[in-house]
Amino acid sequence: MMPPTNKPVSQIARENGISKQTLYTWRRELKNQGVAVPGNGKKAEDWTSEDKFAVVLETASLNAAELAEYCRRRGVFAEQIAAWRGICSSANANATQKARGVREQSKEDKKRIRELEKDLNRKEKALAEAAALLILRKKVRAIWGSNEED
């Protein structure tokens, strides 16, 4: 279930005579405690982002020797953890840049909406005026008769 063997839960259950549900329960409890438990024979590249983040947190305070031991136990490479650490640290920077971009886009959208509303109001007034003129023309023709000179 865990690296370095990455055995599927069903195989571990058969080998040890433990029910699959018990293994899943143990894995869920470990995950709730903050331990990275990818399970199901997944390689480190296929782990979820939560599992990768948990590994980054677990290894943050380890020295080189402890990190090497951790990597051997978990079946990951120190370079992978370093890459994940970089991704985690840059994720927050990207979030602030995205937030700034969203605010600027929102400001532009509001300005564009205001311009479109002004244009719509102008066109509605022009349409109402044209409709009023057509109605008046019909009434004039109804009162004085139709004129062929138009």
C-alpha positions, 0 to 999 in steps of 0.5 A, a space after each residue: 500500500 505504501 512505498 517502496 513496495 506499493 502493493 494494492 490493498 487487495 493484495 495486502 488483505 489477501 497476504 495478511 488475512 485483514 479485511 480491505 475495509 480495515 486497511 482503508 480505515 487505517 489509511 484514512 486515519 493516517 491521512 487525517 493525522 497528516 501522514 502522506 498515504 497515497 496507497 493503491 500502488 501509485 508512483 510518487 508522480 501520481 500522488 494527489 497534490 494533498 499527499 505531495 504537500 503532506 510530504 513537503 510538510 513532513 520533510 521541511 525540518 529534516 536534515 540531509 541524512 534524515 531526508 535520505 532515510 525518509 526518501 528510502 522509506 517512502 520510495 521517493 527521490 529527494 529531487 522530487 521533494 525539492 520540486 514539490 517544495 518549489 511548486 508549493 512555495 510558488 503556488 501562493 505567489 501565483 495566487 496573489 498574482 491571479 487575485 490581482 489579475 482578477 481585480 484588474 479584469 473585474 475593474 475593466 469588466 465594470 467599465 465595459 458594462 457601464 459603457 454598454 448600459 449607456 449605449 443600450 439606454 441611448 438605443 432604447 430611447 432612439 427606438 422609443 422615439 422611432 416607435 412614437 413617430 410611427 404611431 403618430 404618422 398612423 394617427 395622422 393618416 387615420 385622421 386626415 386620410 392617406 396622402 399619396 405625396 409621401 
